[in-house]
Amino acid sequence: MDDRQNIDIEQVIGSFQLPKRVSNDEAWRRLEKRIQHENDNAKSKRSVVPLYVTISVAVAATVMYLIFYYGFNSPPTYSSETVSQFGEVQKCWLPDSSSIELNSNSSVRYSYNKLNGHRNIVLKGDALFNVKKGKDFIVSFYGGEVKVKGTSFYISAYTPNLLQIDCIEGAVDVTLCSQVISLLKGQGIKCFKGKMSELYRCEEPDVKRRLDGIFYWDKVSLAEIDELAEYRFGYNILLEPGLESRYFSGQLDFTNIEDCLLIISMAMNVGYIINEERKTISINAN
């Protein structure tokens, strides 16, 4: 210490009322300890704010990095589109181990959002879905949407004029014709040209047989059958006026167009003519 410091400290010590048993050396030791303690406290107080600020900046920087990395450098990536041809079934596996079985003349595209974990599907045609539990699994198609967490269900959506959803396991939230419906296991619903059906019972074996081309209905109109046949077989079907409202109940084999038409003609008392050159089918009353 310099002389000025010695004088100041001596003055401080001189004002102390020390017991006789405390020596000057002990007083010096206690004073230096007190000064050191106050210096340590001051340093600690000065370091709190910079440390807090440093941590906050680091966290903010990390969050911004993740947003920019996933938002710009690595956006949600679409898988290559899976397409099935006429008369074939294609099965594809998704990264989350969910599976999709595409029926004849169908396509599907899958994407995964890395930020929120949502799984998104775009479907055209018929498909059976087996979804692993996880974040939202959303299937969009012409005329509607299905949203689930994890379940098994079937969608028929070749055209917005004819839509059908059947729940095999769990539950699904369905949006059809601007209406939202919740389906439970064993329930199905249809929408034809904007008109919703009542809920109906569906059996898992009957639903899965559609992948083999076997469709079962209870009172389906000839117009609905023809709408489905057009997209499965690629023909333009011409109905004689008045036949649209005739109803059919039972199963139809859609693996072969002539077998399908033969059953329809016998059950509904109609005749048909196939023009392969123009890819048209004319159906008339007998």
Backbone bond lengths (Angstrom), bond angles and torsions (degrees), N, CA, C in turn:
res aa  C-N    CA-C-N  psi(-1)  N-CA   C-N-CA  omega(-1)  CA-C   N-CA-C  phi
1 M - - - 1.457 - - 1.534 110.03 -
2 D 1.375 117.16 150.57 1.459 119.25 175.98 1.530 109.49 -83.14
3 D 1.358 117.20 176.04 1.463 121.42 -175.27 1.507 111.83 -63.39
4 R 1.368 117.01 -38.41 1.477 120.61 -178.92 1.528 110.90 -61.51
5 Q 1.367 115.82 -43.01 1.459 120.12 178.09 1.520 110.81 -62.69
6 N 1.344 116.81 -40.15 1.455 120.52 179.58 1.523 110.65 -62.14
7 I 1.352 116.73 -42.59 1.454 120.49 179.85 1.515 110.89 -63.07
8 D 1.373 116.28 -44.47 1.469 119.73 -179.18 1.515 111.09 -61.77
9 I 1.314 116.08 -45.42 1.462 120.49 -177.57 1.521 110.21 -66.24
10 E 1.357 116.41 -38.93 1.454 119.54 178.86 1.516 110.06 -61.84
11 Q 1.358 115.80 -38.94 1.453 118.99 179.29 1.524 111.03 -64.71
12 V 1.359 115.58 -40.69 1.467 119.22 178.88 1.513 110.87 -62.95
13 I 1.341 115.64 -44.77 1.462 120.20 -178.56 1.514 110.07 -65.79
14 G 1.290 115.78 -35.94 1.451 119.71 -178.15 1.501 113.82 -63.29
15 S 1.337 116.22 -25.97 1.473 120.17 -179.93 1.507 112.91 -84.12
16 F 1.346 117.55 -10.79 1.468 121.17 179.88 1.528 109.43 -71.90
17 Q 1.340 114.73 143.81 1.460 121.30 171.36 1.514 106.48 -100.43
18 L 1.298 118.24 90.72 1.454 122.91 -172.88 1.521 110.24 -92.36
19 P 1.290 116.47 139.80 1.467 118.33 171.32 1.524 109.20 -61.53
20 K 1.253 116.37 152.99 1.463 119.41 -177.14 1.510 112.40 -62.82
21 R 1.353 115.63 -26.14 1.465 117.35 -176.29 1.524 113.13 -77.75
22 V 1.376 119.18 -9.76 1.473 122.06 178.85 1.516 108.32 -94.32
23 S 1.310 114.77 121.51 1.455 119.60 -179.57 1.516 110.68 -81.47
24 N 1.366 114.71 169.05 1.472 118.94 176.11 1.520 111.98 -62.75
25 D 1.304 117.17 -36.90 1.478 120.37 179.11 1.524 110.87 -62.90
26 E 1.335 115.57 -40.23 1.469 119.41 179.16 1.521 110.17 -66.62
27 A 1.326 116.42 -39.34 1.466 119.84 177.83 1.506 111.04 -61.92
28 W 1.352 116.65 -44.02 1.465 120.56 175.99 1.522 111.09 -57.41
29 R 1.315 116.56 -44.47 1.468 120.49 -177.29 1.529 111.24 -62.47
30 R 1.372 115.33 -42.90 1.471 119.71 -179.51 1.522 111.31 -67.04
31 L 1.329 116.31 -39.38 1.456 119.44 -179.97 1.519 111.29 -64.80
32 E 1.320 116.82 -44.86 1.465 120.72 -179.95 1.533 110.87 -63.45
33 K 1.342 116.08 -37.09 1.468 119.92 178.15 1.514 110.73 -64.51
34 R 1.359 116.33 -40.98 1.464 120.88 -179.97 1.522 110.69 -65.66
35 I 1.352 116.52 -43.67 1.468 120.88 178.81 1.529 110.66 -61.11
36 Q 1.354 116.44 -43.15 1.465 121.25 179.84 1.520 111.18 -63.45
37 H 1.358 116.21 -39.38 1.466 121.03 179.76 1.529 111.14 -63.97
38 E 1.347 115.90 -41.84 1.464 119.66 179.86 1.524 111.02 -67.27
39 N 1.324 117.82 -36.48 1.471 121.47 177.52 1.525 111.26 -65.03
40 D 1.347 115.14 -41.36 1.467 119.03 179.27 1.517 111.25 -63.14
41 N 1.340 117.55 -42.43 1.469 121.54 178.31 1.514 111.53 -61.77
42 A 1.333 117.12 -40.22 1.462 121.02 -179.65 1.519 110.98 -64.56
43 K 1.359 116.91 -42.07 1.462 120.85 178.67 1.529 111.06 -63.56
44 S 1.365 116.18 -40.65 1.467 120.47 -179.82 1.511 111.21 -62.71
45 K 1.362 116.95 -42.83 1.459 120.57 -179.73 1.521 111.37 -65.54
46 R 1.355 115.90 -36.99 1.465 118.30 179.45 1.511 112.49 -69.26
47 S 1.347 119.14 -25.86 1.460 121.51 -175.28 1.518 113.05 -87.37
48 V 1.353 119.73 -14.87 1.458 121.78 -176.36 1.519 111.56 -64.53
49 V 1.325 117.03 -50.78 1.464 121.05 -175.86 1.521 112.07 -63.52
50 P 1.344 118.88 -49.20 1.462 118.01 178.75 1.525 113.05 -59.16
51 L 1.324 119.09 -38.02 1.465 121.64 179.38 1.519 110.74 -65.62
52 Y 1.340 116.76 -43.59 1.462 120.95 179.04 1.527 110.97 -61.58
53 V 1.333 113.56 -44.81 1.469 118.48 179.87 1.523 110.52 -63.56
54 T 1.319 116.41 -41.28 1.465 120.38 -179.83 1.522 111.62 -60.69
55 I 1.336 116.54 -44.95 1.466 120.60 179.55 1.524 110.92 -63.37
56 S 1.353 116.79 -44.66 1.462 120.99 -179.82 1.517 111.41 -60.35
57 V 1.323 116.33 -43.99 1.463 120.84 179.79 1.521 110.76 -64.09
58 A 1.333 116.13 -40.21 1.462 119.84 -179.94 1.523 111.48 -64.17
59 V 1.347 116.60 -43.46 1.466 120.37 178.99 1.518 110.59 -63.80
60 A 1.334 116.73 -45.65 1.468 120.61 -179.81 1.525 110.85 -61.49
61 A 1.313 115.86 -40.75 1.464 119.66 179.95 1.518 111.04 -64.73
62 T 1.340 116.50 -39.36 1.466 120.22 178.68 1.522 111.51 -64.00
63 V 1.342 116.19 -44.44 1.465 120.45 179.28 1.522 110.77 -61.81
64 M 1.324 116.74 -46.09 1.462 120.35 179.45 1.520 111.44 -62.57
65 Y 1.323 115.97 -37.64 1.470 119.31 178.25 1.520 111.25 -62.46
66 L 1.351 116.55 -45.23 1.456 120.22 -179.48 1.517 111.22 -63.47
67 I 1.358 116.09 -41.58 1.465 119.08 179.92 1.524 110.86 -62.53
68 F 1.316 116.11 -46.13 1.456 118.84 -178.94 1.519 111.82 -70.24
69 Y 1.338 116.52 -35.82 1.457 119.43 -178.68 1.516 111.21 -65.33
70 Y 1.368 115.42 -51.76 1.457 118.82 -178.03 1.525 111.98 -77.32
71 G 1.330 116.56 -30.29 1.456 118.62 -177.18 1.516 113.54 -77.82
72 F 1.361 116.73 -29.73 1.450 118.94 -174.46 1.532 112.25 -119.60
73 N 1.321 116.79 -47.48 1.453 118.72 -176.55 1.519 112.88 -77.63
74 S 1.338 117.32 -28.02 1.460 119.64 -176.74 1.525 110.14 -139.77
75 P 1.332 118.69 71.36 1.466 121.71 -179.08 1.512 110.88 -70.22
76 P 1.359 118.43 165.86 1.460 120.29 176.03 1.523 110.76 -51.54
77 T 1.315 116.33 130.61 1.462 121.13 -173.92 1.519 110.57 -105.39
78 Y 1.311 117.25 125.66 1.457 121.56 176.64 1.518 109.56 -79.58
79 S 1.322 115.03 136.68 1.451 118.94 173.99 1.524 108.09 -74.06
80 S 1.306 115.36 164.72 1.456 118.20 175.93 1.526 108.56 -64.94
81 E 1.304 116.20 140.04 1.455 121.53 -175.71 1.524 110.87 -66.49
82 T 1.320 116.05 135.75 1.460 121.37 176.30 1.523 109.22 -100.86
83 V 1.312 116.15 129.91 1.462 121.43 -176.09 1.522 109.56 -130.30
84 S 1.330 116.21 136.95 1.466 120.95 173.69 1.527 109.14 -107.20
85 Q 1.306 116.15 143.97 1.460 121.45 179.76 1.528 110.03 -89.11
86 F 1.328 116.33 176.49 1.456 120.67 177.73 1.530 109.70 -59.85
87 G 1.339 115.09 127.90 1.456 119.67 174.48 1.513 115.84 81.18
88 E 1.331 119.74 6.46 1.461 120.69 -179.94 1.527 111.02 -124.04
89 V 1.342 114.63 158.00 1.462 122.21 177.33 1.524 107.98 -116.90
90 Q 1.341 116.15 131.10 1.457 121.39 178.85 1.527 108.88 -117.29
91 K 1.345 116.09 130.50 1.460 120.78 176.31 1.522 109.07 -108.87
92 C 1.341 116.62 131.33 1.457 120.06 177.74 1.524 109.62 -128.61
93 W 1.339 114.44 145.99 1.467 121.69 178.62 1.514 109.20 -106.08
94 L 1.322 115.97 136.89 1.446 121.73 179.60 1.533 110.10 -94.86
95 P 1.334 118.22 162.61 1.473 120.47 -178.24 1.522 114.44 -57.41
96 D 1.343 118.24 -25.66 1.464 121.10 -179.32 1.523 112.42 -90.54
97 S 1.341 116.93 10.56 1.476 124.74 179.69 1.531 113.01 76.57
98 S 1.328 118.14 6.12 1.463 119.67 169.60 1.529 107.86 -70.91
99 S 1.336 116.13 159.14 1.460 119.17 -179.84 1.525 110.74 -132.23
100 I 1.327 115.42 151.88 1.453 123.01 177.17 1.525 107.74 -131.64
101 E 1.341 116.09 129.77 1.464 120.78 175.29 1.523 107.69 -111.62
102 L 1.321 114.92 111.88 1.453 121.00 -177.46 1.524 110.62 -86.22
103 N 1.331 114.95 130.74 1.456 120.03 175.49 1.524 109.09 -80.73
104 S 1.322 116.25 -176.31 1.459 122.59 -176.04 1.527 112.44 -55.65
105 N 1.352 115.61 138.91 1.467 122.82 173.91 1.536 111.96 52.84
106 S 1.330 116.28 53.98 1.471 121.66 -178.57 1.524 110.03 -131.90
107 S 1.326 116.02 164.02 1.462 120.32 177.16 1.522 109.30 -146.90
108 V 1.341 114.86 154.74 1.461 120.45 -179.37 1.522 108.88 -147.67
109 R 1.339 115.47 144.51 1.459 121.76 176.81 1.527 108.00 -131.72
110 Y 1.327 116.51 135.77 1.466 121.78 -173.95 1.528 110.33 -118.84
111 S 1.336 116.16 143.19 1.463 120.59 172.84 1.522 109.16 -142.97
112 Y 1.336 114.74 155.17 1.466 121.07 -179.42 1.523 108.54 -130.45
113 N 1.333 117.12 126.23 1.452 122.72 178.93 1.529 108.91 -88.26
114 K 1.319 117.20 113.26 1.461 120.98 -174.48 1.525 112.72 -71.87
115 L 1.328 117.88 -21.38 1.457 119.84 -178.24 1.523 112.71 -81.06
116 N 1.352 117.34 -44.68 1.469 119.39 -177.39 1.521 113.53 -108.59
117 G 1.330 117.98 -4.87 1.460 121.02 176.88 1.515 114.71 78.77
118 H 1.328 118.19 5.11 1.464 120.71 -178.85 1.526 111.04 -71.89
119 R 1.334 114.81 142.79 1.459 121.82 178.20 1.528 108.05 -110.05
120 N 1.322 116.13 129.59 1.462 120.38 -173.37 1.524 111.21 -126.37
121 I 1.337 114.39 136.24 1.457 121.79 -178.48 1.527 109.18 -126.83
122 V 1.323 115.61 140.04 1.462 121.13 169.84 1.524 106.72 -116.75
123 L 1.337 115.69 120.94 1.475 121.36 -174.43 1.519 111.30 -118.43
124 K 1.311 114.70 140.25 1.457 121.16 167.30 1.526 106.83 -132.44
125 G 1.335 115.61 115.44 1.460 119.27 -179.31 1.510 113.16 116.56
126 D 1.339 116.30 -150.14 1.462 124.03 -178.15 1.518 109.91 -108.46
127 A 1.337 117.10 141.09 1.464 118.95 177.50 1.516 111.23 -160.49
128 L 1.324 115.14 146.24 1.463 123.48 172.90 1.518 107.69 -103.22
129 F 1.329 116.72 127.82 1.468 122.49 -177.46 1.523 110.45 -112.28
130 N 1.327 115.87 133.58 1.464 122.66 169.73 1.528 106.43 -122.98
131 V 1.335 116.07 105.27 1.464 121.51 -169.12 1.519 111.21 -105.71
132 K 1.331 115.95 128.10 1.459 121.50 174.30 1.527 109.98 -73.97
133 K 1.330 116.60 146.99 1.462 120.41 -179.36 1.524 110.63 -63.32
134 G 1.326 115.16 142.33 1.449 120.70 -179.69 1.515 110.24 172.77
135 K 1.323 116.60 -151.24 1.459 121.80 176.40 1.525 109.08 -69.93
136 D 1.338 114.99 179.46 1.463 119.98 -177.28 1.526 111.91 -52.82
137 F 1.316 114.91 134.20 1.462 123.30 175.00 1.526 105.21 -117.05
138 I 1.328 116.94 110.52 1.462 121.83 -172.26 1.518 110.12 -116.17
139 V 1.331 116.02 125.89 1.458 121.98 176.52 1.526 108.31 -109.75
140 S 1.316 116.11 118.13 1.461 121.48 178.01 1.522 109.10 -104.85
141 F 1.324 116.13 141.41 1.464 121.11 178.74 1.518 108.44 -151.77
142 Y 1.314 116.56 169.14 1.453 120.34 -179.63 1.525 109.98 -59.53
143 G 1.333 115.89 113.67 1.456 119.74 175.52 1.508 116.01 95.66
144 G 1.337 119.07 2.00 1.461 118.05 -179.78 1.515 114.66 -179.19
145 E 1.333 113.89 -171.00 1.461 121.53 -177.16 1.520 109.41 -157.73
146 V 1.315 115.81 147.11 1.457 122.51 174.01 1.525 107.77 -125.32
147 K 1.353 116.04 133.78 1.461 121.39 -178.22 1.524 109.51 -127.80
148 V 1.321 116.46 126.10 1.468 121.60 -179.63 1.523 109.52 -140.72
149 K 1.334 115.14 171.46 1.463 122.19 171.84 1.529 110.02 -104.39
150 G 1.322 115.41 -38.86 1.446 121.96 179.93 1.515 109.32 -179.92
151 T 1.326 117.53 117.16 1.461 120.90 -175.50 1.525 108.78 -174.15
152 S 1.334 116.22 -171.66 1.458 121.50 177.68 1.524 108.47 -129.64
153 F 1.329 116.38 131.23 1.461 120.21 -177.11 1.527 109.97 -157.72
154 Y 1.324 114.98 166.45 1.470 121.48 -178.75 1.522 108.95 -125.91
155 I 1.330 115.59 136.33 1.468 121.20 177.45 1.521 109.26 -122.64
156 S 1.314 115.40 130.61 1.465 121.41 170.73 1.522 106.93 -113.04
157 A 1.338 116.16 112.12 1.471 120.13 -174.66 1.529 110.33 -148.07
158 Y 1.327 115.46 56.21 1.463 118.69 175.87 1.526 110.57 -67.45
159 T 1.323 115.85 -33.37 1.453 122.48 -175.02 1.522 108.93 -148.03
160 P 1.336 118.99 148.34 1.468 120.17 177.80 1.520 112.89 -65.74
161 N 1.327 117.33 -12.57 1.469 120.11 177.53 1.523 112.34 -74.81
162 L 1.345 116.41 -25.39 1.464 120.46 -176.89 1.520 109.24 -136.89
163 L 1.330 115.74 106.73 1.458 122.00 -178.19 1.523 109.54 -126.21
164 Q 1.332 115.60 140.47 1.462 120.04 -179.32 1.520 109.19 -148.56
165 I 1.336 116.34 132.98 1.465 122.04 178.52 1.520 108.71 -129.33
166 D 1.326 115.87 132.21 1.465 122.20 178.91 1.519 109.21 -127.29
167 C 1.327 116.39 128.58 1.468 122.28 -179.22 1.529 109.46 -95.81
168 I 1.317 116.43 120.89 1.472 121.71 -178.10 1.525 111.21 -96.74
169 E 1.329 116.96 -39.23 1.465 121.94 178.98 1.523 109.49 -138.38
170 G 1.339 116.45 152.97 1.454 120.98 174.76 1.515 113.00 66.35
171 A 1.321 115.99 -132.98 1.465 121.76 -178.43 1.521 108.82 -150.49
172 V 1.334 116.22 151.29 1.460 121.16 178.29 1.527 109.13 -135.39
173 D 1.324 115.63 145.01 1.458 121.78 173.03 1.523 108.13 -100.50
174 V 1.321 115.22 122.10 1.464 121.27 -172.87 1.528 109.84 -115.38
175 T 1.320 115.96 135.61 1.463 121.76 171.00 1.527 108.03 -113.61
176 L 1.329 116.03 114.64 1.467 122.44 179.87 1.518 108.84 -138.38
177 C 1.319 116.14 137.22 1.465 120.82 175.88 1.530 111.16 49.82
178 S 1.343 115.82 41.29 1.467 122.73 178.32 1.528 112.52 65.70
179 Q 1.324 117.92 17.08 1.460 121.71 176.24 1.522 109.56 -118.30
180 V 1.349 115.61 148.10 1.460 121.35 178.70 1.518 108.87 -109.93
181 I 1.341 116.13 124.64 1.464 121.83 -177.95 1.523 108.85 -128.98
182 S 1.320 116.70 141.58 1.463 121.72 173.95 1.526 108.40 -103.66
183 L 1.333 115.25 124.45 1.464 120.90 178.56 1.523 109.63 -106.72
184 L 1.323 115.54 136.97 1.456 121.67 174.43 1.516 109.56 -102.81
185 K 1.317 115.27 173.05 1.458 120.50 179.88 1.530 110.59 -52.80
186 G 1.343 115.88 130.64 1.455 120.84 177.59 1.511 114.56 84.80
187 Q 1.349 117.31 9.27 1.458 120.70 178.22 1.526 110.59 -114.16
188 G 1.341 114.71 147.74 1.457 120.43 177.09 1.512 110.77 -141.50
189 I 1.339 115.48 165.22 1.456 120.65 178.55 1.525 109.02 -151.77
190 K 1.351 116.26 150.24 1.459 122.50 179.30 1.523 110.08 -126.41
191 C 1.319 114.62 157.59 1.462 121.48 173.04 1.524 107.01 -140.50
192 F 1.345 116.21 119.45 1.466 120.34 -179.97 1.519 109.30 -123.09
193 K 1.327 114.80 116.32 1.461 122.44 -179.87 1.530 112.00 52.15
194 G 1.335 114.89 44.98 1.454 121.17 175.44 1.514 115.40 84.36
195 K 1.319 118.68 -0.62 1.459 121.57 -179.01 1.524 109.63 -106.91
196 M 1.344 115.48 122.16 1.461 121.15 -178.22 1.517 110.89 -82.81
197 S 1.315 115.35 144.08 1.460 120.84 173.80 1.525 109.44 -88.53
198 E 1.312 116.17 171.93 1.464 120.90 169.35 1.524 108.21 -77.10
199 L 1.341 116.28 159.64 1.459 119.01 173.43 1.521 109.49 -62.63
200 Y 1.315 116.94 140.96 1.458 120.71 179.11 1.530 109.56 -131.65
201 R 1.313 115.83 163.07 1.452 121.52 178.11 1.526 109.95 -83.64
202 C 1.321 115.83 138.52 1.470 120.17 175.82 1.527 108.78 -131.14
203 E 1.310 115.41 142.23 1.462 121.43 179.78 1.528 109.10 -106.18
204 E 1.315 115.84 137.17 1.465 120.71 -176.63 1.530 113.53 -53.99
205 P 1.351 119.68 -47.31 1.473 118.70 -179.98 1.528 112.70 -59.54
206 D 1.345 116.95 -39.92 1.468 119.86 179.83 1.526 110.88 -66.11
207 V 1.325 116.38 -40.06 1.462 120.00 -179.87 1.529 110.72 -64.84
208 K 1.320 117.39 -45.61 1.461 120.86 -177.05 1.528 112.78 -69.78
209 R 1.330 118.10 -22.24 1.460 120.61 178.65 1.527 112.14 -68.34
210 R 1.319 116.80 -15.01 1.464 118.86 176.94 1.522 111.36 -62.60
211 L 1.330 116.09 -28.80 1.468 119.07 176.84 1.530 111.07 -66.35
212 D 1.325 117.11 -21.23 1.466 121.97 175.53 1.523 111.29 -93.49
213 G 1.337 116.48 3.95 1.458 120.23 178.80 1.511 114.62 88.84
214 I 1.340 117.70 6.92 1.465 121.33 -178.13 1.529 108.80 -102.68
215 F 1.326 116.96 116.55 1.464 122.64 -178.37 1.525 109.61 -113.87
216 Y 1.320 114.59 134.56 1.469 120.31 179.22 1.524 109.00 -118.30
217 W 1.353 115.77 135.37 1.466 121.29 178.38 1.520 111.03 -137.65
218 D 1.297 113.23 155.67 1.459 121.09 170.38 1.530 107.09 -118.22
219 K 1.325 116.19 103.34 1.468 123.01 -177.90 1.526 112.22 62.23
220 V 1.314 115.81 74.56 1.450 121.57 173.60 1.531 107.66 -111.89
221 S 1.329 116.89 139.37 1.463 120.10 -177.12 1.532 110.70 -74.54
222 L 1.328 114.60 154.06 1.468 119.79 177.85 1.529 110.11 -62.26
223 A 1.328 117.20 -32.61 1.466 120.38 177.72 1.532 111.04 -62.62
224 E 1.341 118.61 -38.68 1.454 121.89 178.39 1.523 111.23 -68.09
225 I 1.323 116.03 -41.66 1.465 120.37 178.64 1.519 110.35 -60.79
226 D 1.325 116.05 -43.86 1.458 119.73 -178.46 1.527 111.37 -67.84
227 E 1.331 117.33 -35.23 1.463 121.02 177.52 1.523 110.30 -61.29
228 L 1.319 116.73 -42.99 1.464 121.39 178.82 1.521 110.78 -68.56
229 A 1.321 117.35 -43.41 1.469 121.44 -178.31 1.523 111.64 -61.79
230 E 1.316 116.68 -37.85 1.464 119.69 179.94 1.521 111.67 -58.59
231 Y 1.327 116.38 -44.09 1.464 119.73 -176.55 1.523 112.83 -80.58
232 R 1.310 117.39 -26.20 1.474 118.96 177.89 1.520 111.81 -78.10
233 F 1.324 116.92 -34.81 1.470 119.90 -173.57 1.524 113.95 -111.91
234 G 1.332 118.08 -11.93 1.454 119.69 176.60 1.517 115.02 80.38
235 Y 1.333 117.59 22.73 1.464 121.81 177.52 1.529 109.76 -103.88
236 N 1.320 114.98 154.73 1.454 121.24 169.69 1.528 107.12 -97.03
237 I 1.327 117.62 115.38 1.464 121.96 -174.42 1.521 109.65 -99.95
238 L 1.325 115.07 127.27 1.460 122.47 -178.04 1.527 108.99 -109.50
239 L 1.338 116.04 115.03 1.462 121.40 -179.41 1.527 110.54 -96.41
240 E 1.302 115.20 137.17 1.466 118.72 172.61 1.520 108.38 -66.47
241 P 1.364 117.77 137.27 1.468 120.18 179.86 1.522 112.08 -52.71
242 G 1.331 115.66 136.40 1.461 121.22 179.53 1.510 113.51 100.19
243 L 1.353 117.02 -16.20 1.472 119.63 -178.54 1.537 112.37 -86.86
244 E 1.326 116.20 -15.40 1.476 118.93 -175.33 1.518 113.18 -59.06
245 S 1.321 116.74 -32.25 1.463 120.40 -174.21 1.531 113.64 -92.04
246 R 1.319 117.93 4.10 1.468 119.56 174.89 1.525 109.14 -73.90
247 Y 1.359 115.44 141.48 1.465 119.58 -174.33 1.517 111.86 -114.01
248 F 1.321 112.99 148.01 1.465 121.09 -179.78 1.525 108.87 -125.71
249 S 1.324 116.86 140.83 1.473 123.16 173.69 1.519 108.84 -128.59
250 G 1.292 116.42 135.33 1.460 121.18 -179.40 1.518 110.51 133.38
251 Q 1.330 117.01 -161.35 1.459 120.82 -178.88 1.523 110.79 -114.39
252 L 1.334 114.86 148.19 1.456 121.78 178.57 1.521 109.42 -127.18
253 D 1.314 115.13 141.31 1.461 121.60 178.45 1.526 108.42 -94.58
254 F 1.337 115.63 109.30 1.464 120.33 -178.60 1.524 112.14 -98.23
255 T 1.315 117.53 23.09 1.464 119.44 175.62 1.524 111.19 -85.10
256 N 1.334 115.90 -19.97 1.464 120.70 -179.89 1.525 108.40 -141.30
257 I 1.318 117.13 124.26 1.452 120.89 -174.25 1.532 112.12 -64.05
258 E 1.313 118.48 -36.64 1.466 119.99 -178.38 1.520 111.50 -70.89
259 D 1.343 117.14 -38.20 1.465 120.11 176.33 1.528 110.11 -64.09
260 C 1.317 115.63 -40.31 1.461 120.52 179.11 1.528 110.65 -63.18
261 L 1.322 117.12 -47.50 1.464 121.34 -179.35 1.522 112.08 -65.74
262 L 1.324 117.37 -33.38 1.462 121.11 179.73 1.525 110.78 -63.60
263 I 1.339 116.33 -44.03 1.467 120.46 178.83 1.528 110.24 -64.61
264 I 1.326 116.40 -42.85 1.469 120.53 179.92 1.522 111.08 -62.72
265 S 1.316 116.35 -43.75 1.467 119.72 -177.72 1.521 111.59 -63.97
266 M 1.336 117.60 -38.36 1.458 121.42 -179.76 1.534 111.36 -73.41
267 A 1.337 116.74 -39.94 1.461 120.33 -176.25 1.526 112.40 -76.60
268 M 1.344 116.88 -29.78 1.461 119.79 -172.15 1.530 112.91 -116.33
269 N 1.339 116.60 6.36 1.461 122.13 176.87 1.531 112.36 55.87
270 V 1.337 114.10 53.57 1.465 120.78 177.19 1.525 109.21 -128.87
271 G 1.330 114.71 161.67 1.457 120.66 174.73 1.517 110.28 -115.65
272 Y 1.319 117.50 164.75 1.460 120.38 -177.52 1.525 110.65 -146.84
273 I 1.311 115.97 153.46 1.464 123.60 176.39 1.526 107.81 -133.29
274 I 1.332 116.62 126.70 1.463 122.25 179.16 1.520 109.39 -101.96
275 N 1.312 117.65 126.39 1.464 122.96 175.50 1.531 107.58 -112.03
276 E 1.328 116.23 99.61 1.460 120.83 -176.02 1.529 111.88 -68.19
277 E 1.311 116.53 -32.48 1.461 119.16 -178.87 1.530 111.06 -64.79
278 R 1.321 116.98 -42.81 1.456 121.54 -179.57 1.528 112.70 -94.46
279 K 1.327 117.03 -5.19 1.470 123.59 -177.29 1.527 110.33 54.91
280 T 1.334 115.41 50.35 1.458 120.93 177.80 1.532 109.84 -125.61
281 I 1.319 115.14 154.75 1.474 122.09 174.06 1.520 107.28 -131.47
282 S 1.309 116.19 124.71 1.466 121.46 177.74 1.517 108.59 -104.74
283 I 1.327 116.58 128.22 1.464 122.12 179.69 1.534 108.22 -117.14
284 N 1.329 115.05 126.08 1.467 120.91 -175.87 1.519 109.67 -131.86
285 A 1.342 115.03 155.64 1.476 120.24 176.94 1.517 109.20 -72.96
286 N 1.334 117.05 141.75 1.478 121.37 176.96 1.529 109.94 -76.92
